[in-house]
C-alpha cells in the first residue's frame, strides 16, 4: 500500500511519553524534598529569633529609662569594702585632732611671748615652739641665787604670769632643771643632779600655790648632762644654768590622756608604749 513504510511501529510515542513522566516525577520529588523542613530545626531557629528580638526590646527600654535619669531596676549594685577610704577617714580624724592642738599651742606660745616680753628682750627667757610641745627656757639667775634652790623674790611675779597662761589648759607640764658642769657638793646638795631636781621641784610647788592641778606637773633634774652651750665659755655656761617649762601635747604626754584617747590621737593600738620626748 502506498503512503506508509512497511513494518512501521505505531507505539513509539509511548517511549517518549514514559521518559517525560519519569522526568516530571523526579522534578516533583526534588521540589518536595526542598520544601520539606525539619520541625526540630525550625523550632530552634524560631526560639532563637524570638529571644534575640526580646533582648533587643528590653535593651531599648533600659536605654529609655537611663535617658530619663532613673537607674535600671534590673541592675543591682555590688557592695565592696573600700579599705582605702576607711583609712583616709581615720587619718583625716587624726589630722583634725592634731591640727586643732597645734593651733592651741601656737596661741599659748604667743601669749608667753607677750607676757614675758621684757625678760625675752633681756635674754633671760626664750620661747621655743614645736608641733607637739612648747619650751619656755628661764635662766636660773632670774629665779635663784647662786647654788640655791629656793625661789628668789623676783622670781614670784614671773611665775605668776606664766601660771595665768597655763592654768586653764589641760596639758601636762614638765619642769626641767639644768646646771652647768661646775661640781657642787655641800650639806644641801651632793651633786648638780640634786640641785637641778630641787630647783625644778621649787617651781612645781609655786605653780601648785597658783592653783595648777598637781597631776599635771612633773619635776625633772638633768644636772649638767644636757647643755645647750659650751661650758668652757662663760657666756655659754650662763645659758646652761636654766629651768625649762615644757608644755606637752595631749597626744604625747604620758599622763595627759588615757590609752584609748592617746591611741585615737596617734592612730596606734592601745598596747603600743607611749612616746616620750627624751
BELLINGI-V968879 format. One record per residue. N is the residue number from 0. RES is the residue in three letters. PHI is phi in whole degrees, -180 to 180 (999 if undefined). NEAR is the number of other C-alpha atoms within 8 Angstrom. Layout:
((N:RES:PHI:NEAR) (N:RES:PHI:NEAR))
This chain:
((0:UNK:999:3) (1:UNK:-80:3) (2:UNK:97:4) (3:UNK:-141:6) (4:UNK:-68:5) (5:UNK:-73:4) (6:UNK:60:4) (7:UNK:-86:6) (8:UNK:-87:5) (9:UNK:-91:5) (10:UNK:-114:6) (11:UNK:-64:7) (12:UNK:-64:7) (13:UNK:-69:7) (14:UNK:-66:8) (15:UNK:-65:8) (16:UNK:-67:8) (17:UNK:-63:8) (18:UNK:-63:8) (19:UNK:-64:8) (20:UNK:-65:8) (21:UNK:-64:8) (22:UNK:-64:8) (23:UNK:-65:8) (24:UNK:-65:8) (25:UNK:-62:8) (26:UNK:-61:8) (27:UNK:-68:8) (28:UNK:-62:8) (29:UNK:-63:8) (30:UNK:-62:8) (31:UNK:-68:8) (32:UNK:-65:7) (33:UNK:-69:7) (34:UNK:-78:6) (35:UNK:-81:6) (36:UNK:-117:7) (37:UNK:-68:6) (38:UNK:-66:6) (39:UNK:-64:6) (40:UNK:-66:8) (41:UNK:-65:9) (42:UNK:-67:8) (43:UNK:-62:8) (44:UNK:-63:8) (45:UNK:-65:8) (46:UNK:-64:8) (47:UNK:-63:8) (48:UNK:-65:8) (49:UNK:-63:8) (50:UNK:-65:8) (51:UNK:-61:8) (52:UNK:-68:8) (53:UNK:-67:8) (54:UNK:-63:8) (55:UNK:-63:8) (56:UNK:-65:8) (57:UNK:-66:8) (58:UNK:-62:8) (59:UNK:-64:8) (60:UNK:-66:8) (61:UNK:-64:9) (62:UNK:-62:8) (63:UNK:-64:8) (64:UNK:-65:11) (65:UNK:-63:10) (66:UNK:-66:7) (67:UNK:-82:6) (68:UNK:92:6) (69:UNK:-109:7) (70:UNK:-76:7) (71:UNK:-66:8) (72:UNK:-74:5) (73:UNK:-82:4) (74:UNK:-102:6) (75:UNK:-105:5) (76:UNK:-67:4) (77:UNK:-100:4) (78:UNK:-79:4) (79:UNK:-118:4) (80:UNK:-74:4) (81:UNK:-104:6) (82:UNK:-64:6) (83:UNK:-63:6) (84:UNK:-66:7) (85:UNK:-62:8) (86:UNK:-65:8) (87:UNK:-64:8) (88:UNK:-64:8) (89:UNK:-63:9) (90:UNK:-65:9) (91:UNK:-66:8) (92:UNK:-62:8) (93:UNK:-61:12) (94:UNK:-62:8) (95:UNK:-63:8) (96:UNK:-65:9) (97:UNK:-69:10) (98:UNK:-63:8) (99:UNK:-62:8) (100:UNK:-72:10) (101:UNK:-61:10) (102:UNK:-62:8) (103:UNK:-64:8) (104:UNK:-65:14) (105:UNK:-64:9) (106:UNK:-63:8) (107:UNK:-66:10) (108:UNK:-62:12) (109:UNK:-67:8) (110:UNK:-65:9) (111:UNK:-58:12) (112:UNK:-63:10) (113:UNK:-73:7) (114:UNK:-77:8) (115:UNK:-111:11) (116:UNK:-56:9) (117:UNK:-61:6) (118:UNK:-75:9) (119:UNK:-66:11) (120:UNK:-63:7) (121:UNK:-86:7) (122:UNK:62:7) (123:UNK:-95:10) (124:UNK:-135:12) (125:UNK:-140:9) (126:UNK:-115:11) (127:UNK:-117:9) (128:UNK:-100:10) (129:UNK:-138:7) (130:UNK:-62:6) (131:UNK:-123:10) (132:UNK:-166:11) (133:UNK:-122:14) (134:UNK:-109:12) (135:UNK:-111:11) (136:UNK:-92:12) (137:UNK:-121:12) (138:UNK:-68:13) (139:UNK:-62:10) (140:UNK:-63:9) (141:UNK:-79:10) (142:UNK:-110:11) (143:UNK:-134:13) (144:UNK:-78:11) (145:UNK:-61:5) (146:UNK:74:7) (147:UNK:-114:8) (148:UNK:-116:10) (149:UNK:-85:8) (150:UNK:-66:12) (151:UNK:-78:10) (152:UNK:-62:5) (153:UNK:-74:8) (154:UNK:-79:11) (155:UNK:-62:10) (156:UNK:-60:7) (157:UNK:-67:9) (158:UNK:-68:11) (159:UNK:-63:10) (160:UNK:-63:10) (161:UNK:-66:10) (162:UNK:-62:11) (163:UNK:-61:8) (164:UNK:-78:10) (165:UNK:-91:8) (166:UNK:-60:8) (167:UNK:-73:6) (168:UNK:-87:5) (169:UNK:-91:7) (170:UNK:-67:11) (171:UNK:-70:13) (172:UNK:-129:11) (173:UNK:-100:13) (174:UNK:-108:16) (175:UNK:-110:15) (176:UNK:-101:17) (177:UNK:-134:17) (178:UNK:-131:14) (179:UNK:-84:12) (180:UNK:-98:7) (181:UNK:-74:4) (182:UNK:-63:6) (183:UNK:-130:9) (184:UNK:-154:8) (185:UNK:-146:6) (186:UNK:-68:5) (187:UNK:-84:5) (188:UNK:-130:10) (189:UNK:-81:9) (190:UNK:-158:10) (191:UNK:-65:13) (192:UNK:-62:10) (193:UNK:-63:11) (194:UNK:-63:15) (195:UNK:-64:16) (196:UNK:-66:15) (197:UNK:-65:11) (198:UNK:-66:14) (199:UNK:-62:15) (200:UNK:-66:11) (201:UNK:-61:11) (202:UNK:-66:11) (203:UNK:-60:12) (204:UNK:-60:8) (205:UNK:-66:10) (206:UNK:-65:12) (207:UNK:-63:10) (208:UNK:-60:7) (209:UNK:-83:8) (210:UNK:97:7) (211:UNK:-80:10) (212:UNK:-63:7) (213:UNK:-54:6) (214:UNK:-61:5) (215:UNK:-81:12) (216:UNK:-107:11) (217:UNK:-143:9) (218:UNK:-106:12) (219:UNK:-131:12) (220:UNK:-112:14) (221:UNK:-109:13) (222:UNK:59:16) (223:UNK:-98:12) (224:UNK:-90:6) (225:UNK:-133:7) (226:UNK:-73:11) (227:UNK:-111:7) (228:UNK:-141:8) (229:UNK:-80:8) (230:UNK:-69:11) (231:UNK:-81:6) (232:UNK:-112:7) (233:UNK:-58:7) (234:UNK:-64:6) (235:UNK:-73:12) (236:UNK:-63:13) (237:UNK:-60:9) (238:UNK:-67:10) (239:UNK:-70:14) (240:UNK:-83:12) (241:UNK:-154:13) (242:UNK:-121:14) (243:UNK:-115:13) (244:UNK:-96:12) (245:UNK:-115:12) (246:UNK:-90:11) (247:UNK:-88:13) (248:UNK:-63:13) (249:UNK:-59:12) (250:UNK:-72:11) (251:UNK:-115:13) (252:UNK:-68:13) (253:UNK:-66:8) (254:UNK:-110:7) (255:UNK:-77:13) (256:UNK:-151:11) (257:UNK:-77:7) (258:UNK:-60:7) (259:UNK:-66:8) (260:UNK:-67:8) (261:UNK:-67:15) (262:UNK:-62:11) (263:UNK:-66:9) (264:UNK:-67:11) (265:UNK:-97:8) (266:UNK:59:10) (267:UNK:-119:9) (268:UNK:-71:6) (269:UNK:-60:9) (270:UNK:-80:4) (271:UNK:-73:6) (272:UNK:-61:5) (273:UNK:-67:6) (274:UNK:-85:7) (275:UNK:-113:7) (276:UNK:-73:4) (277:UNK:-108:2))
